[in-house]
Amino acid sequence: MDVDLIFKIAAIGILVSVLNQVLIRSGRDEQATMVTLTGLVVVLMLVVQQISALFDLVKTLFGL
């Protein structure tokens, strides 16, 4: 597993949390929720790509 992936996820989390707090403080709760959901989807896409690569590696390893 790449350490870069962990740093990417952490950076996205920090960015989303800062944007979320700024939007909540300015009274835009709906947009804050959308930013949080968008951050979650981006992180899930990164994780799914890594899981897909893992499955491909296992298939290659066992010759399936």
Secondary structure, 3 states (H helix, E strand, C coil): CCHHHHHHHHHHHHHHHHHHHHHHHCCCHHHHHHHHHHHHHHHHHHHHHHHHHHHHHHHHHHCC
